[in-house]
Amino acid sequence: MIAHPAVHLTAREGDVLRMVGAGRSSKQIAAALGIAPKTVETYIEHIKLKMGATNRSHMAALAVAWGLLDLNDGPDAHG
């Protein structure tokens, strides 16, 4: 079952989701946020559960479909 698009993410979960959507690895996200890669993986698991996603790609696809992520804001969007 797919979670409702009005899923409530914490600010940090939103940060992680945006970085996953930008194609960053857990290690890259951890370095950017100053946290451990294992902590990033925990955030990703929480986001997937809240969204009803099966993996990182599905999580990002749902976020785009629900308007939580804008692919035009990615690191290569303006280059």
Sequence and secondary structure as in RCSB ss.txt:
>XXXX:A:sequence
MIAHPAVHLTAREGDVLRMVGAGRSSKQIAAALGIAPKTVETYIEHIKLKMGATNRSHMAALAVAWGLLDLNDGP
DAHG
>XXXX:A:secstr
    TT    HHHHHHHHHHHTT  HHHHHHHHTS HHHHHHHHHHHHHHHT SSHHHHHHHHHHTTS  GGGST
TTT 
